[in-house]
């Protein structure tokens, strides 16, 4: 029962990142409502969780769930980083040009 609950919640967690990634993608600026620090930590935690699931626990279901979660975190983090780098480049261009 607990394994099934964990699986359902794991899929739900991975899906819960989708609205954040979409919000970051649609934001015309640098996605300021999203904390890059928090998303970076969540991404790192997801990477460590995946490594732990794959090498210590060796549970394929846990590996899949951690992969899904890491993918959502990494996608959102990447979108925010790219947007902020583009904004910083545009500001530098305005200052230099």
Legacy VTK file of the C-alpha trace (Angstrom):
# vtk DataFile Version 3.0
C-alpha trace
ASCII
DATASET POLYDATA
POINTS 97 float
0.000 0.000 0.000
2.768 2.413 0.931
4.652 1.659 -2.296
1.538 2.401 -4.344
0.959 5.675 -2.501
4.591 6.653 -3.029
4.310 5.878 -6.736
1.116 7.864 -7.195
2.510 10.817 -5.270
5.797 10.582 -7.167
4.030 10.872 -10.503
1.919 13.710 -9.085
5.059 15.481 -7.916
6.650 15.198 -11.333
3.487 16.530 -12.972
3.314 19.410 -10.496
6.458 20.889 -12.053
4.746 21.321 -15.429
2.765 24.484 -14.516
5.933 26.078 -13.108
7.904 25.280 -16.264
5.081 26.665 -18.410
4.881 29.839 -16.291
8.639 30.327 -16.611
8.507 29.687 -20.361
5.643 32.137 -20.926
7.138 34.885 -18.769
8.365 37.655 -21.058
11.034 38.749 -18.614
13.434 36.766 -16.480
10.777 34.781 -14.570
11.307 36.734 -11.323
8.522 34.977 -9.373
10.527 31.733 -9.523
13.391 31.384 -7.064
16.490 30.220 -8.913
18.070 29.235 -5.592
15.160 26.991 -4.636
14.890 25.399 -8.083
18.651 24.805 -8.161
18.549 23.055 -4.783
15.548 20.979 -5.847
17.379 19.976 -9.020
20.508 18.983 -7.078
18.369 17.073 -4.587
16.674 15.279 -7.467
20.035 14.314 -8.964
21.282 12.932 -5.656
17.958 11.141 -5.123
18.251 9.524 -8.540
21.813 8.399 -7.872
20.763 7.035 -4.480
17.803 5.176 -5.973
19.951 3.705 -8.732
23.064 2.757 -6.766
22.004 2.146 -3.153
18.334 1.174 -3.196
18.387 -0.276 -6.734
14.651 0.009 -7.072
13.514 0.537 -10.685
10.247 2.224 -9.655
12.138 4.669 -7.434
14.600 5.311 -10.263
11.740 6.109 -12.653
10.018 8.411 -10.155
13.261 10.222 -9.359
14.014 10.567 -13.064
10.616 12.150 -13.678
11.064 14.522 -10.744
14.595 15.475 -11.765
13.452 16.111 -15.330
10.760 18.532 -14.156
13.110 20.360 -11.806
15.932 20.539 -14.326
13.633 21.789 -17.085
12.248 24.578 -14.926
15.694 25.520 -13.620
17.123 25.586 -17.143
14.329 27.797 -18.445
14.851 30.292 -15.605
18.642 30.323 -16.053
18.371 30.896 -19.809
15.846 33.699 -19.371
17.983 35.411 -16.738
21.129 35.105 -18.844
19.306 36.580 -21.833
18.015 39.468 -19.739
21.498 40.111 -18.309
22.953 40.088 -21.842
20.268 42.510 -23.022
20.956 44.857 -20.103
24.706 44.729 -20.795
24.012 45.413 -24.462
21.880 48.427 -23.549
24.590 49.753 -21.264
27.329 49.256 -23.857
25.361 50.291 -26.903
LINES 1 98
97 0 1 2 3 4 5 6 7 8 9 10 11 12 13 14 15 16 17 18 19 20 21 22 23 24 25 26 27 28 29 30 31 32 33 34 35 36 37 38 39 40 41 42 43 44 45 46 47 48 49 50 51 52 53 54 55 56 57 58 59 60 61 62 63 64 65 66 67 68 69 70 71 72 73 74 75 76 77 78 79 80 81 82 83 84 85 86 87 88 89 90 91 92 93 94 95 96
